[in-house]
């Protein structure tokens, strides 16, 4: 769609929103999908073994195909941490596009996979005429809230159900407006007196479908949110380096299509992994380089090292000077999720983002319990002194656009970023 303003107003108006949406009603742009070919389990036999210190070596092989909170807590070393600042620390989950988190399904999930959390729940906040239809459980919403609470319990969790639709430029892969109204959500959050110290969002769009003025406004507001002490995670996408690989600027240029808001330099983008002992990159993990936003200084050294090793591979298909993502990664397939009372296996970097955010929420809990401030905007920390707190993922790739995409290797890469979190190492680094 297009919008027009009188010339006299141009220098005074940064972005026009909201706009009217005439697209489909349920075209999801959440970064998740049901794995119909992967197994499901009705309970977690691994939970009983979490009675003492755990390490990567003790994570059972079953976690390679069926992920549960116990798997993730062991894999990322949070099993023995008991939250101590639950009167202050909050974890926020952003939801869009009529995706509703179901409370009955959460209780069933707890009964099967986190029994000590039974009878606890979350708060829903409605933003911009968002809904909360408990008869219509959403795959994405349930995945998000079940795994943020499943890892962070008893931390307070808030689910934000946001309605509306933003400005939109169609491309070959997205011909109707299924983009998310991030600006409406941000305006609401930034107007609150108290806000969560950690946020996760499992939605994303082709960067080129987001008008550059809207993307810039939204990205700058994420910077404000980070400056207020919040750490902001976004899933990096589920199409590798791109599935619809044609520019929408009229030239039909063949190229890798970056995702937004993962491409915003003021959020922490989370890619995906699979398997344990060791973890490897999952093939759909979104990653690449922004066409809108310049490469920030905090990552210039890490990205330069990667590009030097890359040489001429994929030359001309991406913007070498753009903001590079993802920043980090976490498991992204085989998540056991209760939907309408039944367990399904769900995958996508929308599983990775709430997982990583839950680990960060526990780190924020630790900081607050020690009388310190929350971590806030994470990226300058994780690309410097925090880099040693991650498990480097050195194999796997994210093919797309009829190419092999990028390959995970030593150090940062645009498949798994700096790697997956080790809570205990990060805890010692931020203490």
N, C-alpha and C positions, 0 to 999 in steps of 0.2 A: 504494500500500500504506500501511497505518497501523501504528504500533507503540505500545505502552502500557507505562508504568512506574508503580510505586507512588508515590503522592503524596510520600512521605517522601524520595524520591530526586530529585525534580524540580529542586531548587535546586543539586544537586551534579552533574548530568549535562547537558552542553551539546548533545550529539548522539549518536545511536545509529548505529553503523556497525561492521563491515559488516552487510548484511542478506542474506537469501536471494533469489536472482533466479530467477523462473520464466518469464521472457519468451522472446522468440525468440532464436536463437543468433547470427544474423548481421544484425541490424538496425542499420545503421551510422548514427551521428550525426556522422560526420566531415563537415566542410564542404568537400567536393569532389565533382566529378562529371565523367564523361567527355564531352567535346564531340564527338559523333559527326558533326556537320555541319561541323567545322573541319578544315583540312588537317593532315597530319603530314609530317615530313621525316626522312630517315634519317641525315643528317649536317648540319653547320652550316657553310655557306660563309662565314659572317661571322667565324668564329674567326680565320682567317688575317689579317684586317684589323686585329686588335687588337695592333698592334705599336708604337703610339705613343699620345700623349695623346688621349683621346676626350672628347666632350661630347654633350649632348642632340641637337645639330644633326647629329651623325654617325650616329645610330642609324638603320639602314635601315628602310624602310617594311615589309619582310617581318616585322619584329618585332610589327607590329600583329595578325598572325594566327598566327604561330608563335614562341612564346617559348622561348628557350634560355638557358643560363647566360651566354653571350656577350652576348645582348641585354640582360640585366639588369645585367651588370657594366658595360656601356657606358652604359646608361640612368641608372644610379645612381652612376656615376663611381668604381667600385672597380677598374677594369681594371688600373691601374698600381700598385696597392698590393700589396706583397709581405709577407705575415704574418711577424712577427719575434719573436713570443712564443709559439711553438707548444709550448714546454716548460711553459707555464703556462696558456694560454688554452684553454678547452673550450666547445663548443657542444652543448647538450642538446636532444634531440627527444623529446617525450612521446607515446607511442602507447597506444591502448586498444582494447577490443572485438575482440580477435583479429586485429588488423592487424599484419602482419609485414613488416619491411623486408628485401628480398632482396639478397644480396651478389652473386650472378651478374648480376642485372639492373643493379646499380650499375656493374659492370665494363663491361657493354655500353653503358650510358649514357655512361661516361667515354670509351670508344673512339669514340663518335659525337659527343659534345658537349663534352668537356673532356679532351683527349688527354694533357695533362701530369699528370693525376691517375690515369692507369691504374695498377693494382696497389695503390693506396691503398684504404682501406676505413674502416669504423666499428666501434665496439664496441657490442654489445647487452648490456643489463643487464635481468634478469628481476625484476619486482616483483610481490609478492602473487600468486604462481603464474601470472604472465604466460608466454606461449609464444614460440617462435621457429621456426615451421614453415617451413623454406626451400622446401618444395614448394607453398606457398600464398602467393604474393606479394600484398601488399595495395596497392590503388591509392593510398590515402591515405599509407600508410607509405613506399611507393616515391617518391611525389611529395615528401614531406617530406625524406627523407634524400638524394635525388638533388639537390635544389636547395640544401639547407644545405651539403652538401659541394661541390657544383658552383660555389658562389660563394665559400665560405670556405677552400677547399683552400690549404695543407695543415693547416689547423686540425683538432685532434682533435674528432671528433663521437661522441657517445654516444646510442644509441637505447634508450629505456626502454620495455619492453613490460610493461604493467601489467594484471593480471587483476582480476576482482571486479566488483561492482555496488553502487551507492549506494542510499540511500533515495530515494523517487520519488513524486510526485503526478501522476497522469495528467491530460492536457488533451485538447482536441479533436484536436490534431495528433499527439499522442504517447500512444497508449493502452497501450503496453507499455514496459517499462523498458529504454530504450536509452541511458540516461545513463551518465556515466563516473565511476569511483571516484577522484576527485581527492584525497580525503582520504588514501586508502591511499598514493598516490604521494607526496603532500607529507610524510606521516609518515616515509616511507623516505628521501626526499631530505634532509630537515632533520636526520636522524640520521647523515648522512654527514659525515666530517671535511673532505673536499674536495668542492666542488660546482662545476658549470659556472657561468661568469660570464654566460651567455646561455641562455635556454630558449625554445622555441617549441612551441605546442600547437595543433593544427588540429581541435579538437573543441569542440562547444558544444551547449547545450540551451536550450529555452524556460525563462526564469528561473522562471516560475511552476510548472514541474514539479520544481524543486529545493526541498525543504523549507527554510524560511527559516533554521532553526537550522543545518542542514548548510551552506547557502550562506555564512552568516556565519562559521562556523568555518573553512571553506575559504578565504574571502577574507582573514581575519585571518592565516592561515598564509602566504598569498602575500605579505602585508606583512612577515612574518618573513623570508621568502626574499629579498625585495628588500633588507631591512636587512643581510643577509649578503653583499650585493654582487652579486646576480644581477639581470639584466634579464629580464623575463618577458613574452613576446608571446603573444597569443591571437588567432585568427581571429575576425572580428566577426560571421560568419554569412552565409548565402546566401539569405535570404528578404526582403531589403530591410527595411522596417519591420515585416514580419510576414506570414505566409501563413495561419496559423490564428489568427484575430483575435478570439477569444472568451475571456474570463477563465474560470478553473476554480475560482472561489471560490463557486460556486452561484448567482451573479447573472447569468451569461452576458452580461456587459458587453462591448460591442464596443470594442476598443482595440488599439493597437499592442502587440505582445508582445516585450519586450526579451529578449536572450539572455544567458546566464551560461556561463562566467565573464567574458565580455567586459564585463559590467556591473559587475564588481568594480573599485573605484577603485584597487586596488593592482597591477593588471596593465596592460599597454599593448595596447589592442585595435587590430587592423589591418584596415582596410577594403580594398576592391578598386578597381582602375582597369583601363582597357583603352585600346588604341591608343597611338601615340607621335606626338610632334610635332604637337599636344600630347597628353598623357594626359588622359582624361576619366573620370568615375566610371562604374563598371560597374553596371548596373541592379540586380543582386542584392546589392550591398554592404550588409551588415547594419549598422544604425545606429539609435540612439534614446536612450531615457532609462530608467534603472532604476526599478523600483517598490520595490526592496529597500534600495538604498543611496543616501544623500544625495549631493548634488553636492559634490565636494571643492573646497577653496579654490583649489587650483592651477589649476583650469580655469574658475573662476567668471567671470572677465573675458571670456574668449573665448566662453563659452557665452552670457553675457548679451548680447554684441554680436549673436550669431546670433539669439537669441530676439527681440531688439528689431526686427530686420529681418523676422522671420517674421510678426509681428503675430498675427492670429487664425487663420491657416492651421492646420489640423489641431487646432484647439482641442478639448480634452476627450478627445483620443485618446492622450495621453501625459502623463507626470509631469514638468512643467516644472522641478521642483526636484530631480530625480533625477540620479545620476551619468550623464553624457552620454558616448556613445561612437559611432564609433571615435575613437582619438586620432591615428592616422596611416593611411597606405595604401600599397599597392604593387600591381604588376600582378596580375591575377587570372584570366586566361583564355588558352587556347591553349598551355599549358605542355606541352612535349614530354617525355613520361615513358615509360620502358621498363617494361613490365609483362609478365612471362612471356616475355621475349625480344623483344617487339614494341613498337613506338612507338605510343602513344596520345596524343591531345590532351586535357588535363585542365584543368578550371577550378574556381574557387571561392576564397573568401578563405583556404582552407587552402593555396593557392598563395602568397597574399599574405603570410601570417604567417612561413613559413620564409624567404621572400625578405627581408623586412624584418629578421628576426632574424639572418640571415647578414651583413647590412650592419652591424648593431649589434655582432656578434661581431668583425668587423674593426676597429671603433672600439675595442672593448675590448682587442683585440690591440695596437693603437697605444698606448693608455693604459698597458698593462702593460709594453710595450717601452720606455716612457719612465720607468719606475720609479714610475708612479702607480697608484692603485687603479682597479678596474673601475668602470663607470658605475653599477651597481646599479639601483635603482628609477628609471625614466626620466622619468616624467610631470612631476614638478616642473621638470626641466630643459627638456624639449621645449616646455612651455607658457610658458617664460620666455625665457632667453637662447638656447635652442636653436631657437626658432621660425623663425629666419631660415635655418636649414639644410634647409628643406623646400621642395619645388616645390608651390606652392599649386594645387590642382585646382579650377577655377572653373566647370565645366559637368558636366551629368549629374545623375541623381537615383536614388533607390532606392524605387520604387513598391511598394505592398503594401496589403493590407486594403481593396482597391477604392478606393485613393487614389493620388495621385501621389507620396506619401511626402514626403521632404525633398529639397531641391535643393542641390547643391554651389555654393559661391560664394566670394567673397573672404574669406580668413580661415578659422577653424575652422567645420566643418559636420558634421552627423551622417550623412554619407555617406562622406567621405574624411578626416575629421579635419583635421589641420594640413597634410596632403599627403604626398607621397612623398619619400624621403630623397635628399639630395645628399651623398654620402660626403665629398667634398673640403671642402664648406662646413662640415659637421659636425665634421670632423677639425680644422679651424682653430678652431672654437668651443670644443672640449673640450681643445685642446692646452695 
